């Protein structure tokens, strides 16, 4: 069942469109993440879903009910804000009961619900405190608690973790994921952090310039990005993209890098025949560029390239090398000590290479 | 070097103290004269120390001094002022808070124009507004009544109270309102339950501002009321205009002090909050 259906939603401020015909279907129980750079329209879309903003055109359906003209409070949704938006003058308990009070839920039931949710989130000890007496992580929990007391059709999260420090963010990320698995709730979650998107989502909607670039499972978005924008946005570090040319050799297609003539055989599943002898953009993930003795199944291509810089992260070392006249990032084992300026050999895993049309920027299937 | 810094410090402090003293001299003269007898003042001049402390000046001026044929002192006029200032302050502050809340947090088309028109009132001189008020008071039958003055001060106070509250409320994050709207709260519930509890710093400022301004107001008092309906500021003038005998500076000074006491007390007890509130934001 479709929990949320968005049909051709446009939003214009004056003449400038912020959303250009958004179409999305989110299934019940799904954890959908809207991800994109700032200004891509993801928060505007979330506000329109919530009924806090009005679309210039298009329709929204929540649980099969059309939402045009329905006030935010009547949409059966709950929202968690980036700033948490806890009511400063109320205690944690009052923050959680305020919505139920507005909806005239019986007192007895309010108490039971707060106790149940507080237990679930382990905030029982905080119930009588004011928001100003809480740490960032605790406020975050309370903000989630305020959403959970409602048991809505749809949870909306607006960058809920971006005000937390790195360590807490990872903890809360896992906790949100666990909560989703436990409750089976439908969640629409906005973030600019593509790692959050990859780790949490059942499906990711990558947005840019007010349009959905791709809406698919995290694996698909990562390995089969719909276009160059998605390829360059997802992944840390992102996919390397290089100008190349499709050539044929012994009946097998390969991509030849423009400058140094390196040939990379293309996966046999790819239908790049139409691009023979034409320019393309080649995409290769950093983890597909490793030290020369790394074993990749199906044979790796060995290349020699100058090392420009290294970034040891502990678990691995990110290495910046020159390939086809471009700066390219690779990931090598941490015990390999490469020196800037020296030439080194690298193994290239060609199985997950992507090719993009240089004009339309779409991935070649 | 250190001595030069100390020297400039000294110069600054000396200047400040000199100016402060200069400012306080009138208050000091009035306070001293309030305790002197009329003969003493007539004999030794307006500036001088009391020979004996005449506390009776206060009692007489409060309850038995004669002002335009009524010998009840300034007491009735003092209570007139109270009956004017208390409702006018409370109502104008609450309405200003409500105005500021809707102008800052419920943006609507043309809200800035509305805000501009309301705050224009801050810059309109009192004299310009006299004639329109005469017409309004006449048509409403509120001429020469305390209620009429209350109404004038509420309407005119709105400019200031709206300005203060609106500028305070703009620092309340919009997310708070969005959360409340999703929770199901409407315009007034959000005001009462979320915005008003955040408001004490700015409400203290507007209350002090309104109380002081309305209490000290004089022009409307003398223009729109006469005789027993006058507020204390207007009565003070009538008191000093007693031409029949020699000026009674002692009683008159005591009357001035009594008339000024409420605003002085408000400042003494609330001044701290006033300064703090002017610089405070709604939510840190």
Interface residues (C-beta under 8 A of the other chain):
Chain A: X47 X50 X51 X52 X71 X72 X73 X77 X78 X79 X81 X82 X83 X85 X87 X88 X89 X90 X98 X99 X102 X103 X132 X146
Chain B: X173 X175 X176 X178 X179 X180 X181 X182 X183 X184 X185 X189 X193 X194 X197 X198 X283 X284
